[in-house]
Amino acid sequence: MANPWEFLDGWARENVHATVFDDKGTADQLAFQCREAAKAAGIHEASVVKAAGGNLESFMLDRLNEAVNAEVERLVAKDKS
């Protein structure tokens, strides 16, 4: 069985993209998709949730917000150059 944290981190890097800040609907969708992908990879849902700190939806929301912040910083830096 794959390491749940490595799976979660890799899945998030590939699938979480900037939308809008605090996009809870997308976070819920991503959490659902991640659970399904974990099952397909033979990883127990509870292991992925534990790797996410106990709440997969909150983990995805945090990652979405990080992606939005990174995109804003990228755009601001681009405007300054």
N, C-alpha and C positions, 0 to 999 in steps of 0.2 A: 504494500500500500504506500502511496506517495505521502510525503510530509504535508499535512494540512496547511501549515503556514506558508510553505513554498508554493503550494497550489493556489492559495488565496491571493498571495502577493502577485504571482504571475498572472493570474486571471484578471485581477484588478488592473494591472499595468496594461494589459491588452484590451480591456473592455470598458474602462471608465474614461470618459472624455468630457471635457468642459461643456456644461449646458448653461444653467443659471444658478446663482448662489442659493443654497438651501432647497434644492430641487428634490423634495421628499418622494414625489411620485416616481421619478427616475431611480432614486436610491432603492425604493421598494422593488422595482422591476429588476434592477441589477442584482439585488439580493436573491430574488427568485431564480434568475438565470444562473447565478453562481451555484446555488443549491443543486439545480438540475445538472450542471456541468460536473459538480463534485460527485454526485451519484453516478453519473456516467463514467467517471474516472475511478470509481470504486472507493471513494472517500466518504465516510459517514458524515451526515449533516451535522451532528453534534460536534464533531471534531473541527469542522470548518467554522461553526459558530464560536466555539471556544477559541480558535485561532484569531477570530475577529474581536475578541475581548468580551464575548458574551452576547453581542447584539450585531448581527450581520447588517441590518438596515442602517444602523448608526455608523458602522464601519464604512459602508458604501457612501453614505452622506458625507462623511469626513473626507473620503477620497475624492468625491465630486467637488467639494468645496476647495480642496487643494488644487484640483485641476483648473477650476475657475480662477483662483488666485494666480496660478502660474500663467494662465493665458492673459490675464489683465496685466501682469508684470511684463510679459513678452510684448504686448501691444504698446505699453507705455514706453518701454525701451526702444521699440521700433520708431515711435513718434519722435523721440529725442534725438535719434541719429539722422 
